[in-house]
Amino acid sequence: MKNNVYESAVIINAALDDEQIQGMISRIKDTIVNNGGEIRDLEDWGRKRLAYVVNKSKVGYYAIFRFNAPPSLITKLERFYVLDEQFLRYLTIKLDSDAVEFLEKNKEAELSQSENSGKETEGSAEAKEKSEESTEKE
């Protein structure tokens, strides 16, 4: 059976403790992995204000999972979301090859940008040391 690439965005009740939220995220991971899926990426956005009140909550905790999985996993995963009342909203979509390619390019660009910013800070620190040395000599 062919595995597809999926993205599942969930909004968890932000009134829970951080430990409880992390426990729910790890339960989602376990559900995916135990049913034949493989997690590619997890974006943990944290607590954000909702656009409108959902189940009497103004704030939600956002997490986005990208994973490879057989199609049969999606029904199990969404059933898991429905049965737990702490999930305010969820959306699971199948990503096409263009979307996967776009996400991989963005990830590579972010990595190279973070590496370059690290080099710039090292370079600026060296330049600062050299300028301090030259002012000391004068």
N, C-alpha and C positions, 0 to 999 in steps of 0.2 A: 504494500500500500504506500502511495506517495505522500510524503509530508509536505505540507504547505507552510508558508510563513504568515503568521497572524500577529495582530496588534490588539491588545486588550487594555482599555483604559478603565480604571475603577475610581470611584469617589467613595472614600470610607468616612464614616462619622468621625469628625475631628474632636468630638467631646471625649473620645477614648484617650487613655494614657499612651505615651509614646511606645511603651513596651507592648501594649495590646495591639497597637497599629502594626508594629514590626512583626508581631506574632501572626496577624492576619496576612501580611505580605508573604511571610514564609510559608503559611498554609497554601496560599495561591501557588507559590513556586513548587511546593510539594505535590499539589494536585496536578500541575502541568507535567512535572518530571515522572511521577508515578504512573501516569497514563500514556507514556510513550512520547512525551514532548521534550524539547531541549530549549532552554532559555538562551536567547541571543543577547538581550539587552533589557535593562530595567532602568526606567527614569523615575526617580523619586522626587516629585515636585514639592511635596510637603503640604502644609496647610495654606489654603487659598480661600478667599471670599467667593461665595457662590453668586451667580448673576441673579438668582431668585431663591426664595426659601424652598428647601426640599426637606420633607418630613420634619418640619419645625427646626431645621438647621440652617444657619446663615454661612457656616464655614465647613469646608470639606477637605479631606486629605487626599491628594491626587497621586496615583501611581500608574505608570504605563509600562506594560510588559510587551516585549516582542519575542516571539518564540516560533520554533519549528514544531509542527504537530500534525498527527493524522486528523482528518476531519471529524472523526468520532469523539475526539477530546473536547471539542467546542460545546457540545450539548452537556457533557458532564461538568465542564467549567462554569457554564452559565447557570446550570442547576445549582451549583455550589453558591453562586452569587445570589440567586433568588432565595435560597433557604436561610441565609444569614441576613438578618435585618440591619446589620451594621453597614452593609453596602448600600449607599444612597442611590447610586447610579452606576451603570457599566455599559460599555460598548465594545464589542469584539468585531474586528474586520479582517478580511483576508487581504494581504498585501500582494500586489502584482509585482512582476520583476522590475518595472520602472521605479516603483516606490522603494523597493529593497535597495536598488542601486543608488537612488538619491540619498537614502539614509546612510548608506556606507560611505558615500562621498562626503557628506556632512560630518560624519564621525572622524574621518581621516583629516578633514580640514580643521576640525576642533583640536585634534591631537597635534597637528603640525603648528597650529597657532599657539597652543599652550607651550610647546617646546621652544618656539621662537621667543615667546615672552619671557621664558626662563633664561634664555641666552642673553636677551636684552638686559635683563636685570643684572646678570653676571657682568656683562660688558659695561654697564653704567657704573657698577661698583668698582671695576678696575679703573675706569676713567676717573672716577672720583678720587681713588687712591693716588693716581698719578698726578692729578691736579693738586692734591694736598701735599705731595712730595715736592712738586715744583714750587709751591708757595713757601714751603719750609726752607728750601735752598736759597730763596731770595732773601 
